[in-house]
Every structure is written in C-alpha cells, then in structure tokens.
Amino acid sequence: MKRIAPFALICGILAVPAAAASVPTAIIKPNYPVAETTRDGSHDFDFEFGTWRTHYCLLKDRLVGSHEWYDCYGTSVIRPYWNGSGNLEDGDLTCPKRHIGGMTLRMYDARTHQWTLWWGTRALGVAPPPQIGHFNAGGVGEFYSHDSWKGKPIITRFQWTKPNGNPHFAQAFSTDGGRTWETNWTTDYERVSASSKGVWNAIEPRDAGARGFDFLVGRWKTHYMRMRHPLSSDREWYSCDGTSVVTTFWSGSANLEDGDLRCPTQYIRGVTLRLYDAATRRWMLYWGTQKNGLATGLPQIGRFNTAGVGDFLAPDTFDGKPIVVRYRWFALRTNPRFEEAFSSDGGKTWQTVWTTVYTKA
C-alpha cells in the first residue's frame, strides 16, 4: 500500500479544528542512489550504543559563506533493537535560544547492506527524506539524501567517524552535485554512566494524552489474526504468533515497539514508532519492517478517549483504490488489544482486517 495525501479527510474524521492540526510530513523512500556494497555492516553502529554527553557546533547561517558558529549541549542514549540491526537515539539539544528534543531511528537492510537513517523532533515527528548509506572498511560511514534548503536543491551528507574511539558526527550540504561540501553541524559524544541525569530519565510533566500508551510498555507474547483478502467477499482469516518489547523514550511521551510475527508462509520483524505531540495532544504512529523500512505516506494520527480507546487514522490505498485506515487500541493492562480496519467510503463503514491480542511474557 502507498499512502495518499488528503489530510483534510483525516481532520474531518477526528474532528480536529484546522487551526489546531499541524500536518505531519509524509514518509518517503530513500531518494539517493548510493554506491553498492557487499560488506556486512549490520553491527557498524554498535560503537554508539550507550549513554552520552553531547556537544554540538552549528553554523549560524548555511550556504551564504558564513563562518560564525554557536554551541549547543545535550544528552543522548542509543539503544539497539532487532538484535542490533536497528537502533534508536533519544537525544536533546540545549542551544542559546531554544531546546530541542530529537530522535534518530536507524534501520539496516541485510539485502542491500545499506543503513537508512530517519531523524525527527517532538514538534515535527519524523522528518523525511531519510539518509541512506553504509560504513566503509575504514570505519567511516556516509549517508546521503536529495533535499532542499530554503527552496534550493541540495545533497545532504551525514558522516560518522570514531576519533579516539568516541562517536563524531558531521552534517554537510552540497549545491553542486557533491563536488564541494559545506559542513554546518558537528556533534561530539563523550560516554557517561547510564545513571547520569539526561533526557532519557528526566522527570517531566506529562498531560493525560502523553500517558495514553503507558499500558503497552513491557514484554509481550502476541497473537495476530489477519484477513486474507480485505475488502472482498472472502472472509477467510489466518493467524500469526510473535513477541513484542515496548520501551519508552522522550521521558515517556514516545515509545518504540520491537516485534516479530511468525505466520504460515513468512517471518516478519517489525518496528512501531509512536510520538506524542503535546501542542496538538495527538499521537503519530509510524510502522515499518526490517525488509521494507518505514511504510510510506502519512503516519496514523489520533488520541485516546476517556474510556481508554484510541483511534488513529490515515489515508491510504488498497488495490489502487483510496481508503482510510484506522488503528484502534484498547488500553487494557492485562491483555491490550489492537484492531486495524479499512474504510472505502470515507469512514462511514469499516471492515476489520487485522487484530492483535497481547499477553504479558
């Protein structure tokens, strides 16, 4: 499925005032033709796992010949998932005039030997396009995307190195197809104790909406039922079983679910990223697999009601036809339940196509 963009439909279904609803950016696939590699790089980011103090240097004005920089400081914790072939960085930056809560989701594709890097903030959600690339045999990682800056087409490069064993990151822009580069962002990491005070263990006030997914944190056994042929007269279902581990970040106002499904004809490793926007009091839900990366299109958007039922909606297509997809969560602490449903009539009627029941492991 490839998602479509009529966001007004979703706002109408959710009854969110247009002035209050910020439109998230749609997820797209990597857009840069990186060099091929056959090297197994599935553990190339292992050096970054752990707890860090961070020092950022940011160029004040980009692509204008500026040489004025300013400093930001922060904290980061990097945790693996998918047994290390994926990882999540939970970080923050305190700058002279602002504070930013950020995250990076990294996913390795064993077929192409490339990493895809997704960056986002509490305010923006996940911000495409993703960077794609790999580390070379010398331990230097370079990741690229086609992008724009103030209306000007650019190539963005993320570069990772390990001087003195500590991670070092540099972001650079090119306006001439990669012949020359201007570095505009660097980050140096210094390892600290996991018990150090940081963004990952800060005690921050959270409104009731930000606690919506607290019931799902932990380790689970999962039982899935999937409709074989949605939106047809066929009512045949099949079952899958799996496991999930749900951990929080951003002081609990976001979480990551690392899960798998063992189905009759396939094995799937998946990940779900859930981010809470305190400004709109809505959750944004992103889903992906180890094979295909993050699903393209808009995230599922919604909130929980006072009865503990959460509806999260996004436009999509199925078999070439426009539909609306609804994720429905029942906030039960013993056996949480998830349902996915399709609507081909703008939300008037729904057909449930997927259910998941969670049991504490």
N, C-alpha and C positions, 0 to 999 in steps of 0.2 A: 504494500500500500504506500501511496505517496500523498502526503497531506496537501490540502488546498488552503486558500488564504482568506475566506470570507469571515473575518473576525467579528464583524457586526452580528452575525448569526449567533455566535457563542455568547456575546454580551447580552443579546436578547433572551436567550435561554436562561442565563444565570441571573438576569435582571440586575446587572451591574450598571450604574449610571455611567454614561460615556465619559464624563469628565473625570471619573474616578478610576477608569480602567486604562492602565498603560498596556500597550500592545507589545508582547514579547517578540523577539526576533525568531524567525523560523530556522530550524536546523537544516543545514545543507551538508552534502558530502564534501570531502576534501577536494579542492579545485586546482591543486598544483601537481604537475607531472614530475614527481621526484624520481631520482635515479634508482634503478633496480638494485637489489642486494639479495644475496642468498645466505648472509650471515645470520645466525640465530641471535636475536637481540632481546629475547623475552625477559632477560634479567638485567638489562642495561641501566634501568633506573633504581636498582637495588641500593646503590650508594646513597640515595636520597632518603631512604626510609628513616624515620625517627623524628626528633623534636629539635627545633632550630630557632635561634635568634636571627633576624634578617636585617640587612642594611641595603636600602635601595638608593640608587642615584638616578634621577630623572632629568632629562634635558628639558629646559623650560619651554622652548619653542622648537617644534620639529620642522625640518625641511626648509628652513629660512637662513641657514648658516649660523645659527646661534651656538655659542659656547658656554652659556650660563646653565649651571646645573643646580638642583636642590636635592636635599636628603630627606628620606623617609625611613622609619624604623618599624619593625613589626615582629611577628612570631609566625611560625608555620609548624604543622605536624603533617607528615606524609605517611599514609597507611596503605598497605597493599590489599588488593582483592584479586579474585581469580588466580590464587596461588602465586601472585607476584607479576602476572602478565597484565595487570591493570593496577593503577594506584590513584589515590585521591589526595590532593594537597589542600589542607584547610589553613588559610592564612589571612593576615590582616596587614594593613599599612597605616601608620600614623604619619601624616605629612603636615607641613606648616599650616595648611588651611583646610584640611579635610581628613576624615578617617574612612578607610575602605575595607570592607570585608570581602575577601575574594576566595576563589577555589579554582583548582585545575583538575580535570578528570583526564587521565591518560589511559589509552587502550591499545594493546598490542595485537596485531593480526599475524598469526603464525603462517598464513599462506603467502603473504607478500613480504613478511619480515619488516613491516613498517609500523611505527607508532603514530597514533592520532592523538592530538592534544587539544582539549576543549577548556577554555577559560571563561569564567563568569564572576559576577558580583551579586551581592544581595539585592541591589536595585535593578540590575539588568537581567538576571537569570543567566543562562548560558549564551555567550556572545559569539556567533559564527563570524567568519569562517574558521574551521579548525586548522591547526598546523599539522602537517604530515611530513615524516622523515624518519631517519634512523641514526644510530651511532656508527662511526667507522671503527676500524680495528685499533685505531689510536686512542679511542675513548672520547672522541668529540662527537656530540650529537647536534645535527642541524635539521630544522623543521620549518617548512615554508607554507605560505598561502598567498594567493592573489587577493588583494584587498583594496581599500581606498582610504585616503586621508584628506579630509576637507574637500571632497569631490575629485581628488587627483588619484588616478590608478597607481598602485604601488605593489611591490612584493614585500611581504613581512617575513623576516627570518628570526626564529628563536635558536639560540646556540647555547648548548650546555657543555661545560668543561668541569674538571676536577683539580684545580690548582691546589697543591698541598693536601690533597685528599678531601677538601671541602667543596661543596657544590658552588658553581658560579654560573649565573645566567646572564645573557645579553640579548636584547631585542634590537633589531636594526631594520630600517626601511631602505628600499631602493626604488628610484623613479626611472631608471634606465635599463630595466630588464635584468638586473642583477650584476651589472658591470661595476657599479660603485655602491657603497653602503654608508648610511649614517646611523651610528649607534645612538639610541635615545633612552635606553633603560638598561640598568645593570642591577643585579641582586647578588650579594654575597651572604652565605649561610655559615653560621657558627653553631656547632652542636651544643645542646644544653640538656640537662636532666629532664626526663619525662614528667617529673613532679614540678618543674618550673611553671610559674604563672604565665599563661598565654591565652590566646584566643580559644583554644580547644577546651580549656577548663575554667574559663571565666564565668562568673555568676552574673548573668544579665537578666533584666526583667523581660518576661515574655508575655504577650497578651494571650488570651484563651485560644485564639486561632493558631498560634505558633505551637501549641501543645497538642494539636489535632492528631498527630501520628505517634504520640508517645506510647500508645498501646502496642505498637508494632515493633518496638525496639527489643532485640534479643535474637535467640536462635530458634529455628522452627523446622518442623517437618511439614511438607506441603503436599496437598492432593489437588490436582488440576482436572477439570472436565472441560473439553473443548468440542464445539460443534464442528463437524467435518466440513459441511458446506453451508456457510452462513447465507442468509437472505435467499434461500431456496426452499422448495417444498420438502427437501430432505431433512429429517430430524435426527440423524444419526450422530451420536456423541462418542468420543473416546477419552480415555483417562491417561494422565501422566502423574508421576510422583517425583518429589525432589526435596531440596533443602534450601533454606534461606538464612542469611545472617544480616540483620539490620542494625547499623550503627549510626550515631548522630554526629553532626559537626555544626559549626556556627552556633555553639552554645545551646544546641538542641533545636534550633529553628530550621534545620535541614537534616536530611538523612540519606544514607546510601544502602541499598539492598543488593547483596551479592547472592545470587541464587542459581539453581540449576533445575532442569526438567529432564526426566528420563521417560520418553514417550515410546510407543510401539516401534517406530521406524527412525527415530532420531534422538540425539542427545544435545541439549541446548544449555549454554551458560549465558546467563543474562545479568543485567545490572539495571536498577532503577534509581534515579537521582531525583530527590524531592526537595524543592527550595521554597521557603516561605518569604513572601513579600509583605513586610509589615505596613507599608504605605497603603496597599490595597486590601490587606488581610486575605490574600489568596495564596494558594499553593500552586506551584508549577511542577508538573511531573514529566520527567524525561525517561525514556526506556530504550535499551539497546541490547545487543548480543555480541558475544566475542567474535562471531563470524561476520556480522554486518555493521558493527559500530552503532552509534546512536541513530534512532529512527528519524527520518527526515520529516520536516514540517513543524507545525506549532506544537508546543507542549500541551498536555492536558491541564486545564485551569479550573480551579474551583475552591470550595471550602466545606467544612463540616457544619451541620446544623446543630441545634441544641440537643437533639436526640442522639447525636453521635453517628449520624450517617453523612458521608461525604460524597458529593457528586463532582466529577472533574471531566470537562468536555473539550473536544477539539474537532474541527472539520477534517475530513479525510476523503479518500476514495476507496471503493472496493469494486473490483472487476470493471474499472473505468467509469463507475458511477459515483457522484458525490454523495457522501453520507456524513452523519455526525457520530462520533464515537464517545461513549460515556463510560468512564470508570466510576464504579460505586464501591465505597468502602464502608464496612460496618465495624465500628470501633469497639470490638469485643476483646477483653483482656485474656480470656481463656482460649477461644477459637476465633480469631479475626477472620472475616470473610471478604473476598473481593469478587466483583462481577464486572465483566465488560459487555456492553450492549451496543448494537448498531441501530441507527435510525436512517431511513431513506426518505422520510417525509418531514424533515426539519425539526424533529423532536416530538412530533405528535404521538408516534408509536415507536416501541423499542423491541428488539429481539436480542435476548441474552445469548452470547456466543462463547463465553469463557467464564468459568468460576474457579476460585481457589479458596481452599479452607486451610488455615494454619493451625498446627498443633505444637505446643511447646516441646522442644527437643530436650 
